Amino acid sequence: MEFKCPEFCEDLYVQAETGVVLITENYRWWIVLSKSTACAHTIQGLVKYHGLRNRKLRLPYHDSVSVCAKELTTTATVDFDDRYSQDLIEINGSVAKGNEAKRVTAVIDPLRKLAKNKHHFKLVSANNLTKVKGVGYSAAAFASIALAVSTALNLKIDLSHLSEIARLGSGSASRSLVGGFAIWYANKNGRSFAQQLDDGTRVKLAMGIVPLASDVKTELAHEESVSSPFFTSRVKEVKAEVPRMLKAIRKGDVNEVCRIAEDDSLSLHAVTMTGRGGLVLVSPETIKVINRVKAMREGQGIPVWYSLDTGPSVFLNTQPQYLDAVCDDIQNNTNLQVIKSEVGGAAHTIDQHLF
């Protein structure tokens, strides 16, 4: 890319619109590209996707619906600069290698190509909570990376189209990017993208989140699911569930949203456990929480339901006026941490860089 030195050549010239800084020394110019930071919220799968019909492009077998959790976030800072001789990727304090690094470049390379940019970069990504599984941090990670990179490269891409690129790192990143209650279309007019359904204004959902650790990789769970003898039945079931979930969201029926999410959680884990490897993602703590949720609902009449993604962590879904009582019950009876959260919005850029 060539830049013409302006007639009023100064020692520093800033092109404010793009954020590109041109520095000259003896009329030799080089580019210092923008640094950008973005933050995205994790997702709770409501009607969850499981298994990929195309692993490279991360294309699912069916549509899926999720909601973002405001209190759980991933922040990513990216810097493109001539001084980097190679791409540098750091995730939660560790250098990314192997498949982890490939998933990051699967998102960044298409954006570099769109920007016609061949510069190397430094990327630092950090979750606000570590050593936890099943709360959607991979979705938030790739959503924040996609937005930070597109901003740094000054690409004018709407969230719908950017969600197709974020999807290449993590399928659910498409929904994390657009925020709120969102749907990820498996195939809509030849595209697989996400769209926000509600920002939390219509559906008054409050969440308690019980974060639990696990060493099982989500990728493995998706791979295993298709080998379950019940996988085909699940796909059929989910295709019927999605319209019911969309109707509940349109009506603002929070209890129905919660009920469907709980039923879908059981179906998801049944398929995971009956796959080739017999993966059991729940833990004894998971079961304790589930039993307390059922005791509150059946014994005390509190409208609360549980939801599980591909991990042992538990979401407690209820109405805002019951959240304190629900979280207190879980903490008092299980001695587990519970994080209270509202619905989170779309991914957004911030000024506080990680480096």
C-alpha positions in Angstrom: 0.0 0.0 0.0 1.4 3.4 -1.0 0.9 6.7 0.7 1.7 10.0 -0.9 3.6 12.4 1.4 1.5 15.5 1.8 2.9 18.8 0.6 3.2 20.1 4.2 5.3 17.1 5.2 5.7 17.2 9.0 7.5 14.8 11.3 4.1 13.2 12.2 1.0 12.9 10.2 -2.2 11.4 11.6 -5.0 10.3 9.4 -7.7 10.5 12.0 -10.5 8.8 10.2 -8.7 5.4 9.9 -6.5 5.7 12.9 -3.5 5.0 10.8 -0.4 6.9 11.9 2.3 7.7 9.3 5.8 8.5 10.6 8.5 10.1 8.4 12.2 10.3 8.8 14.1 11.7 5.9 11.0 11.2 3.8 10.8 7.5 4.3 7.4 6.4 5.5 6.1 3.4 7.3 2.8 2.4 8.9 1.9 2.0 12.5 -1.4 0.3 12.5 -4.2 0.7 15.0 -4.5 -1.2 18.2 -8.0 -2.1 19.2 -9.7 -3.8 22.2 -13.1 -5.4 22.3 -15.2 -7.1 25.0 -17.8 -9.8 24.6 -20.2 -11.6 26.9 -20.3 -15.4 27.4 -23.4 -17.3 26.3 -25.9 -19.7 27.8 -27.3 -22.1 25.3 -31.0 -22.2 25.5 -31.6 -24.5 22.5 -28.1 -25.7 22.1 -26.2 -26.8 19.0 -24.2 -30.1 19.2 -22.1 -31.5 16.5 -20.8 -30.0 13.2 -21.7 -31.1 9.7 -18.6 -29.2 8.5 -15.9 -28.8 11.1 -13.6 -26.5 9.1 -16.4 -23.9 8.4 -18.2 -24.8 11.7 -21.5 -25.3 10.1 -24.1 -26.9 12.5 -26.9 -29.4 11.8 -29.6 -27.1 13.0 -30.4 -23.6 14.3 -29.7 -22.7 17.9 -30.6 -20.0 20.4 -28.7 -18.5 23.3 -28.6 -15.6 25.7 -25.6 -13.6 26.8 -24.6 -13.4 30.5 -23.6 -9.8 31.4 -21.2 -10.6 34.3 -19.0 -13.1 32.4 -16.8 -11.5 29.7 -13.7 -12.0 27.5 -11.6 -9.0 26.5 -9.2 -9.1 23.5 -6.6 -6.6 22.4 -5.0 -6.8 19.0 -2.1 -4.8 17.6 -0.9 -5.0 13.9 2.6 -3.5 13.5 5.7 -3.8 11.4 7.8 -4.6 14.4 6.2 -8.1 14.8 8.1 -10.7 12.8 5.5 -13.3 13.5 1.9 -13.6 14.9 1.9 -13.6 18.7 -1.1 -15.0 20.5 -1.6 -15.1 24.3 -4.7 -16.5 25.9 -5.3 -16.2 29.6 -1.6 -15.6 30.3 -0.3 -18.5 28.2 1.1 -18.6 24.6 -1.4 -20.2 22.3 0.0 -23.2 20.3 -1.3 -25.9 18.0 -5.0 -26.1 17.5 -5.7 -23.2 19.8 -3.5 -20.9 17.7 -5.1 -22.2 14.5 -8.6 -21.4 15.7 -7.5 -17.8 16.3 -5.9 -17.4 12.9 -9.0 -19.0 11.3 -10.8 -15.8 12.4 -8.0 -13.3 11.9 -6.8 -14.4 8.4 -10.1 -13.8 6.6 -10.2 -10.3 8.1 -6.6 -9.6 7.1 -7.4 -10.8 3.6 -10.4 -8.5 3.4 -8.3 -5.6 4.6 -5.5 -6.5 2.1 -3.1 -6.5 5.1 -0.1 -8.7 5.4 1.3 -7.4 8.7 1.8 -9.7 11.7 0.0 -9.0 15.0 0.1 -9.4 18.7 -3.1 -10.6 20.3 -3.9 -10.9 24.1 -7.2 -12.4 25.2 -8.3 -12.8 28.8 -11.5 -14.1 30.5 -12.7 -12.4 33.7 -13.0 -15.8 35.2 -10.7 -18.8 34.6 -10.7 -22.5 35.4 -14.4 -22.9 34.6 -16.1 -25.0 31.9 -19.5 -24.8 30.3 -20.3 -21.1 30.6 -19.5 -20.0 27.0 -16.1 -18.4 27.3 -14.9 -19.7 23.9 -17.8 -17.9 22.3 -17.0 -14.7 24.0 -13.3 -15.1 23.2 -13.8 -15.4 19.4 -16.5 -12.7 19.3 -14.2 -10.2 21.0 -11.3 -11.2 18.8 -13.4 -10.8 15.6 -14.6 -7.3 16.7 -11.2 -6.1 17.9 -9.5 -7.2 14.6 -12.1 -5.8 12.3 -11.9 -2.5 14.2 -8.1 -2.4 14.1 -8.1 -3.0 10.4 -10.8 -0.4 9.9 -13.2 -2.8 8.2 -16.8 -1.7 8.0 -18.6 -5.0 8.6 -22.0 -5.2 10.2 -22.4 -7.7 13.0 -24.4 -10.1 11.0 -21.6 -10.6 8.4 -18.9 -10.4 11.1 -20.7 -13.2 13.0 -20.0 -15.5 10.0 -16.3 -14.9 10.5 -16.4 -15.2 14.3 -18.1 -18.5 13.8 -14.9 -19.9 12.2 -13.3 -19.9 15.7 -16.3 -21.0 17.7 -19.8 -21.6 16.4 -21.5 -19.9 19.4 -19.2 -16.8 19.0 -21.7 -15.8 16.3 -24.4 -15.4 18.9 -22.0 -13.8 21.5 -21.1 -11.2 19.0 -24.7 -9.9 18.4 -25.6 -10.3 22.1 -28.8 -10.6 24.0 -31.1 -13.4 23.1 -29.8 -14.5 19.7 -30.3 -17.2 17.0 -27.6 -18.8 15.0 -29.0 -20.0 11.6 -27.5 -23.2 10.3 -28.5 -22.2 6.8 -30.6 -19.2 5.9 -30.4 -18.3 2.2 -27.1 -19.9 1.9 -25.5 -18.2 4.9 -24.8 -19.3 8.5 -25.0 -16.3 10.7 -26.4 -14.9 14.0 -29.1 -12.4 14.7 -30.3 -10.8 17.9 -33.9 -11.6 18.9 -34.2 -9.5 22.1 -31.8 -7.4 24.2 -33.5 -8.5 27.4 -36.2 -5.8 27.3 -39.0 -8.2 26.4 -37.8 -11.3 28.2 -37.1 -10.5 31.9 -34.6 -13.2 32.6 -32.3 -13.2 35.6 -29.5 -15.8 35.9 -27.5 -17.3 38.7 -24.3 -19.0 37.4 -22.5 -21.8 39.3 -19.0 -22.0 37.7 -17.4 -25.4 37.9 -14.1 -26.7 36.4 -13.5 -29.6 34.0 -10.6 -30.7 31.8 -12.8 -32.0 29.0 -12.6 -30.0 25.8 -15.8 -28.8 24.3 -14.5 -29.7 20.8 -14.3 -33.4 21.9 -17.9 -33.3 23.1 -19.1 -32.0 19.7 -17.1 -34.7 17.9 -18.5 -37.4 20.1 -22.1 -36.3 19.8 -22.6 -37.4 16.2 -21.7 -41.0 17.2 -24.6 -41.3 19.6 -27.5 -43.6 18.5 -29.8 -40.8 19.6 -28.1 -38.0 17.6 -30.6 -38.1 14.7 -33.5 -38.0 17.1 -32.0 -35.0 18.9 -31.6 -33.0 15.6 -35.3 -33.7 14.9 -36.3 -32.7 18.4 -34.2 -29.5 18.3 -35.8 -28.4 15.0 -39.2 -28.6 16.7 -37.8 -26.9 19.9 -36.4 -23.8 18.1 -39.8 -22.4 16.9 -41.2 -22.9 20.5 -38.3 -21.0 21.9 -38.7 -18.2 19.4 -42.4 -17.9 20.2 -41.6 -17.7 23.9 -39.1 -15.0 23.3 -41.5 -13.0 21.2 -44.2 -13.3 23.9 -41.7 -12.4 26.7 -42.7 -15.7 28.4 -39.6 -16.1 30.7 -40.9 -19.2 32.4 -41.4 -21.0 29.0 -37.9 -19.9 27.9 -36.5 -21.5 31.1 -38.5 -24.7 30.8 -37.4 -25.3 27.2 -33.8 -24.6 28.1 -33.9 -27.2 31.0 -35.5 -29.9 28.8 -32.9 -29.2 26.1 -30.0 -29.6 28.6 -31.1 -33.1 29.5 -31.3 -34.0 25.8 -27.9 -32.5 25.1 -26.2 -34.5 27.9 -28.0 -37.7 27.0 -26.5 -37.5 23.5 -23.1 -36.7 24.9 -23.1 -39.6 27.3 -24.1 -42.1 24.7 -21.5 -41.1 22.1 -18.6 -43.3 21.3 -16.5 -42.2 24.2 -19.3 -42.1 26.8 -18.4 -38.6 27.9 -19.9 -37.6 31.3 -19.6 -33.8 31.6 -21.5 -33.3 34.8 -19.9 -33.6 38.2 -21.3 -34.4 41.7 -21.6 -30.7 42.3 -23.7 -30.4 39.2 -26.1 -32.9 40.5 -26.3 -31.2 43.9 -27.3 -28.0 42.2 -29.9 -29.7 40.0 -31.5 -31.3 43.1 -31.7 -28.0 44.9 -33.3 -26.4 41.9 -36.0 -29.1 41.7 -36.5 -28.8 45.5 -37.1 -25.0 45.2 -39.5 -25.4 42.3 -41.4 -28.4 43.5 -41.3 -27.8 47.3 -41.3 -24.0 47.5 -43.1 -23.0 44.4 -40.2 -20.8 43.2 -40.1 -20.5 39.4 -36.5 -21.6 38.8 -35.0 -24.0 36.2 -31.5 -25.2 35.5 -29.6 -25.2 32.3 -26.4 -26.9 31.3 -24.1 -26.5 28.3 -21.2 -28.8 27.4 -19.6 -28.8 30.9 -20.4 -29.2 34.6 -21.3 -25.5 35.3 -25.0 -24.7 36.0 -27.1 -21.8 35.0 -30.1 -21.0 37.3 -32.8 -19.3 35.3 -35.6 -17.4 37.0 -37.4 -14.1 37.2 -35.5 -11.1 38.7 -37.6 -10.9 41.9 -36.6 -14.5 42.8 -32.9 -14.3 42.0 -31.6 -13.5 45.4 -33.6 -16.3 47.1 -32.4 -18.8 44.5 -28.8 -17.9 44.8 -28.9 -17.8 48.6 -30.4 -21.3 48.6 -27.7 -22.8 46.4 -24.9 -21.1 48.3 -26.3 -22.2 51.7 -27.0 -25.8 50.7 -24.0 -26.6 48.4 -21.3 -24.1 49.6 -20.7 -23.3 45.9 -20.1 -19.9 44.4 -23.0 -18.3 42.5 -22.7 -15.3 40.2 -25.7 -13.2 39.6 -26.2 -11.8 36.1 -28.5 -10.0 33.9 -28.7 -10.4 30.1 -25.6 -9.2 28.3 -25.5 -7.1 25.2 -23.6 -7.2 22.0 -19.8 -7.3 21.8 -18.3 -3.7 22.0 -15.0 -1.9 21.7 -13.4 -0.4 24.8 -10.5 2.0 25.5 -8.7 -0.1 28.1 -6.0 -2.2 26.3 -4.6 -5.4 27.8 -1.0 -4.4 26.7 
